[in-house]
Amino acid sequence: MTSVTSSLSSPLASTTPAAAPLALRDAWEKARAEQAMARPFDVAANLGVSEVELVAARAGDPNDVIRLRPDWDLLLPELGRLGEVMALTRNPHAVIEKNGRWTPYERTGPVAIVHDDGIDLRLFMNTWQHVYAVLTTTPDGLRRSLQFFDGAGLALHKIFVKEGAPEASATAFDALVAQLRDPDQSPGVTVTATAPPAAEKLDADIDIASFQAAWRGLTDTHEFFGMLRKFNVQRHQAMRLAPPELTREVAVSSARTVLEQAAESSLPIMVFVGNRGCLEIHSGRIKRVKVMGPWLNILDKGFNLHLREDRIVSAWVVTKPTNDGPVTSLELYDSDHQNIAIFFGSRQPGQAEEPAWQALAASLA
């Protein structure tokens, strides 16, 4: 399988004024009163602040938000103690939610991997800066979550202990929070601007012939990012500059076509959704595909995907040569040329791609 992370610009590029936390806390309470299911991401966007500011404004109340020390090497290996959780990763246009165990956890330098039968993550740790424990009262009981943010306030990943989980899960959560509790529980947080994505190198300055030769010479999907770095080519730009037989632009409705046909035929697929700090992956069959307004959804037991169809500006069928044969994907991009989501046929390393997936990709126009 391959990995991908979107290079997303920050929703905020300034430091929060000292007086802001109280106003943000009041705004959050008002939003929740008006709409019980109001999402922090949407409320923060409406207020023109980052999500971490909205969360941090409520710090100091041990029954609401608790700031934790960002000691990743202590905290992250212990998350398997929480038992089955729901892991959530989002970018501005897509949300993926998977149930499973947040274990085993392995870290090599700035990249960490979590991979069990349910949860499959790639974590880019050089972007992780803040973590909060958030306690939310729901009709089903107390919902406990750990929420991770970068320095600009973007929510990179969230872990939820499910309501009704075994008592051992709640006990483990409370113990981790007590162990990692930051002495500073004052409301508010300082955020820093994140540099916007680098401008694309001019096509005329790229050795396109060598780039295409390197693409045709790939032997493993994991070589793809090294190739982009070598030639200083942006991912969306690569769609245009690739060997013409290995990429083609298709209708933006192709995402719905792929999900509906995969569900109807029980074709196992892989779904990749990421941001600059986390990539989350689903592998397997999907069943229930439902369109709700602008949202294209997968609503399966243990796996949800929520995708804003109206934000898809371009879609590409992409082929990468490997020693196991071609690997085909459908890649979705927004108006800023940032990746929204990627779909693959489900396969294991060393195995060839399913002909049914190749046929489905070939049918897209």
Residue, then its C-alpha position, 0 to 999 in steps of 0.5 A: m500500500t502507499s501513504v499520502t498526507s495532504s499539505l493543508s494551510s492553517p485556518l489561523a495565522s495569528t496569536t489568540p488575544a488574551a481576552a479570547p478564551l472566555a468569549l470562545r467558551d461562551a460561543w461554544e456553549k451557545a452553539r451547543a445549546e442551539q445545536a446539540m450535535a454542533r461540531p467543534f471544527d464547524v464552530a471554530a470555522n464559523l468563529g474564524v479561529s482554530e479548533v485547538e483554541l475552541v478546545a483550549a478555551r475550556a481548559g481548567d474545568p476537570n469535567d470538561v477539558i484537561r490539557l495534557r503534556p505532549d510526551w508522545d513517547l510516553l502517551l502513545p504507546e499506552l493507548g492500547r490500554l483503552g481497548e476498542v476505541m473510535a479513531l477519527t481523522r479529517n481534513p476540510h473535506a473528508v472525515i474517516e472514523k474507524n473502530g478498533r484498538w490503537t495498537p500495536y504502536e511503532r515509531t521510527g524517527p518522525v513517523a509512527i504506525v498504528h496497525d491492527d485489524g481495525i485501525d490503520l494509521r500513519l502519524f507524522m510526529n514532527t507536526w504534533q504539538h498539543v493534546y487535550a482530554v475532552l469530556t462530553t456529556t451525551p444522552d448515552g453517558l460520558r464520552r471521553s476523548l483524546q484530541f491531538f493538534d498541530g502548532a497552528g491548531l489543526a486537529l490531526h487526530k482524535i480518539f474516542v472511548k465509546e459510551g458503554a465501553p468496559e469499565a477498564s477502558a474508562t479507568a485506563f483513560d482516567a489513569l493516563v489523563a492523571q499521569l499526563r496532566d499538564p500543571d498549566q490548566s489555564p484556558g487559552v493556547t498560543v497558535t502559530a502560523t503554518a507556511p502555505p503549501a509551496a508554489e508549484k515549480l514551473d513545468a518548464d523547469i522540470d525534466i519531464a522526460s526523466f520524471q516520466a521515466a522514473w514513474r515508469g520505473l517504479t517497483d513499489t508504491h512507497e517509492f512514489f513520494g521519493m520520486l516527487r521529492k527528487f523532481n520537486v513535483q507537487r502531487h497534483q502537478a504530477m497528475r498532469l506531468a505523469p506518463p500519459e498512459l498512467t494517469r487520466e482525469v475523470a469525472v468528479s462524480s467518480a467517487r460516488t460511482v466507485l463507492e456505490q459499485a464497490a458496495e453493490s459488488s462486495l468489492p474490497i477497497m482501501v480508503f485513505v483520508g489524511n492531513r499533514g499530521c495523520l493518515e487513516i486507512h480503511s481496508g475491506r468491503i463496504k455496505r451502506v453508501k448514502v448521500m445526504g446533501p453535499w455529503l457522500n457517506i459510508l455508514d457501516k458498523g465500525f467504519n464511517l466515511h463522510l466526504r464533501e462531494d461538492r468540494i471535489v474539483s478534480a479526480w484522477v485515475v492513477t497507475k503506479p508500476t510495482n513488482d507485483g503488477p500495476v497498482t491503480s487508485l482514484e485520487l480526489y483534489d480540491s480547488d487548492h490542489q490539495n488531496i481530499a481522499i484516495f481509493f485503492g483496490s484492497r490487496q496485500p503486499g506481494q499480491a497482484e491487484e484484483p482484476a475487478w478493481q482494475a475494471l472498475a477504475a477503467s470504467l470511469a470516464 
